[in-house]
Amino acid sequence: MFKEERQNPMFKFKDVGDIDIGRPNLGPSTSVAVYRLMQFTIRDVLITKFGVEKSNDIMYTSGKLAGTEFCKNVLDTNLDLDGFISDLQDKLKRFKIGLLRTERVDVERHEYTFTVAEDLDCSGLPVSNETVCNYDEGFISGILGNYTGRDFIVEEVDCWASGGRVCRFEARLA
């Protein structure tokens, strides 16, 4: 039997497949509850098997790969920063990922603070006093990294699950 073992990620955006052909009746959308069922059961099993730190790293790294591919295939990287952020806001809304707002931009230091309202991953979760959007951290890191050609560290500092009503992410150069 074939095993999918590998040393490095191989995922490319094309691996999402042709949804129009594959789901001619159900289409490209699904329930947020079903998405979260998948995400949080995977996260729970990862924590059980590997601990919180390693699990958060896996979720972050997965999000970073997804953000890189999303940026390469969905966003216009030829735009200036204002245009790029506007395009990102539009695409995140169109794909129903969340409503992105820019709180702070320091172009010279490459530092950004973004908020995401109605976040796909956590808006409406019960308060658990923890931030849970490690995948989103990586997703934003991958997007910024692909756009700028530089590596970013993104940290969630406020989360619906920690009692906030938006997710707040601080991004800085690695």
C-alpha positions as CSV (number, residue, x, y, z in Angstrom):
1,M,0.0,0.0,0.0
2,F,1.2,3.5,-0.9
3,K,2.2,5.7,2.1
4,E,2.3,9.5,1.8
5,E,5.4,10.0,3.8
6,R,7.5,13.1,3.0
7,Q,10.2,15.3,4.5
8,N,8.7,18.6,3.3
9,P,5.2,19.8,2.5
10,M,4.1,19.2,-1.0
11,F,0.7,20.9,-0.9
12,K,-0.2,23.3,-3.7
13,F,-3.4,25.3,-4.2
14,K,-4.3,23.1,-7.1
15,D,-4.6,20.2,-4.6
16,V,-7.9,21.7,-3.4
17,G,-9.2,20.2,-6.7
18,D,-12.0,21.3,-9.1
19,I,-14.9,21.9,-6.7
20,D,-17.3,22.7,-9.6
21,I,-16.8,19.3,-11.1
22,G,-16.6,17.4,-7.8
23,R,-19.6,19.1,-6.1
24,P,-22.0,20.0,-9.0
25,N,-25.1,19.9,-6.6
26,L,-23.7,21.0,-3.3
27,G,-21.3,23.7,-4.5
28,P,-18.3,25.3,-2.8
29,S,-19.8,26.2,0.5
30,T,-20.2,24.3,3.8
31,S,-21.3,25.0,7.3
32,V,-18.9,26.8,9.7
33,A,-19.9,24.2,12.3
34,V,-18.6,21.4,10.0
35,Y,-15.3,23.3,9.3
36,R,-14.8,23.8,13.1
37,L,-15.7,20.2,13.8
38,M,-12.8,19.2,11.5
39,Q,-10.4,21.8,12.8
40,F,-11.0,21.5,16.5
41,T,-11.1,17.7,16.5
42,I,-7.7,17.7,14.7
43,R,-6.4,20.2,17.2
44,D,-7.7,18.2,20.1
45,V,-6.0,15.0,18.8
46,L,-2.8,16.8,18.1
47,I,-2.7,18.2,21.7
48,T,-3.5,14.8,23.1
49,K,-0.7,13.1,21.1
50,F,2.0,15.9,21.0
51,G,1.1,18.5,23.7
52,V,0.0,22.1,23.3
53,E,3.3,23.7,22.1
54,K,3.9,21.1,19.3
55,S,0.2,21.2,18.3
56,N,0.2,25.0,18.1
57,D,3.3,24.8,15.9
58,I,1.7,22.3,13.6
59,M,-1.4,24.4,13.2
60,Y,0.7,27.6,12.7
61,T,2.9,25.8,10.1
62,S,-0.2,24.4,8.3
63,G,-1.8,27.9,8.2
64,K,1.5,29.4,6.9
65,L,1.5,26.9,4.0
66,A,-2.2,27.7,3.3
67,G,-1.6,31.4,3.5
68,T,1.4,31.2,1.1
69,E,-0.7,29.2,-1.4
70,F,-3.7,31.5,-0.9
71,C,-1.5,34.5,-1.6
72,K,0.1,33.0,-4.7
73,N,-3.2,31.9,-6.2
74,V,-5.9,34.3,-5.0
75,L,-4.3,37.6,-4.2
76,D,-2.7,40.2,-6.5
77,T,0.9,40.5,-5.3
78,N,1.7,43.2,-7.9
79,L,-0.3,45.9,-5.9
80,D,1.2,48.4,-3.6
81,L,0.7,47.8,0.1
82,D,-2.6,49.7,0.4
83,G,-4.0,48.0,-2.7
84,F,-2.8,44.6,-1.5
85,I,-4.4,45.0,1.9
86,S,-7.6,46.1,0.2
87,D,-7.5,43.0,-2.1
88,L,-6.8,40.8,1.0
89,Q,-9.8,42.3,2.8
90,D,-12.0,41.7,-0.2
91,K,-10.9,38.1,-0.7
92,L,-11.2,37.2,3.0
93,K,-14.7,38.5,3.0
94,R,-15.6,36.9,-0.4
95,F,-14.3,33.5,0.9
96,K,-16.1,34.1,4.2
97,I,-12.9,33.7,6.2
98,G,-13.5,37.0,8.2
99,L,-13.6,40.7,8.1
100,L,-10.1,42.1,8.1
101,R,-9.2,45.6,9.4
102,T,-5.9,47.2,9.7
103,E,-5.2,48.8,13.1
104,R,-1.6,49.8,12.8
105,V,1.0,49.8,10.0
106,D,4.7,50.6,10.4
107,V,6.1,50.3,6.9
108,E,9.7,51.0,7.8
109,R,9.8,48.4,10.6
110,H,7.4,45.9,8.8
111,E,5.1,45.7,11.8
112,Y,1.3,45.4,11.4
113,T,-1.7,44.9,13.7
114,F,-4.8,43.4,12.1
115,T,-8.1,42.5,13.5
116,V,-10.5,39.9,12.1
117,A,-14.1,40.1,13.0
118,E,-16.5,37.1,12.4
119,D,-13.4,34.9,12.2
120,L,-14.1,31.6,10.6
121,D,-12.1,29.8,13.3
122,C,-13.4,31.2,16.5
123,S,-16.1,33.8,16.5
124,G,-18.9,32.6,18.8
125,L,-16.8,30.1,20.7
126,P,-17.2,29.8,24.4
127,V,-14.7,31.8,26.4
128,S,-11.8,29.6,27.5
129,N,-9.2,32.3,28.4
130,E,-6.9,31.1,25.6
131,T,-6.1,32.1,22.1
132,V,-6.9,29.3,19.6
133,C,-6.2,30.8,16.2
134,N,-2.8,29.4,15.6
135,Y,-3.8,28.4,12.1
136,D,-4.8,32.0,11.4
137,E,-1.5,33.2,12.8
138,G,0.3,31.1,10.2
139,F,-2.1,32.0,7.5
140,I,-1.4,35.7,7.9
141,S,2.3,35.0,8.2
142,G,2.2,33.0,4.9
143,I,0.3,35.8,3.1
144,L,2.7,38.6,4.4
145,G,5.7,36.4,3.6
146,N,4.7,35.6,0.1
147,Y,3.8,39.3,-0.6
148,T,7.0,40.8,0.8
149,G,9.5,38.0,0.2
150,R,10.4,38.1,3.9
151,D,9.6,35.9,6.9
152,F,7.0,37.1,9.4
153,I,6.1,36.1,12.9
154,V,2.4,36.6,13.6
155,E,1.0,36.3,17.1
156,E,-2.7,36.5,18.2
157,V,-3.0,38.8,21.1
158,D,-6.8,38.9,21.4
159,C,-9.2,36.1,20.5
160,W,-12.9,35.5,20.8
161,A,-12.0,32.5,22.9
162,S,-10.0,34.7,25.3
163,G,-12.9,37.1,25.7
164,G,-12.3,39.5,22.8
165,R,-14.9,40.2,20.2
166,V,-12.4,40.3,17.4
167,C,-9.2,38.4,16.8
168,R,-6.2,40.7,16.9
169,F,-2.9,39.7,15.3
170,E,0.5,41.4,15.6
171,A,2.9,40.8,12.7
172,R,6.6,41.6,12.6
173,L,9.6,40.5,10.7
174,A,11.2,37.2,11.9
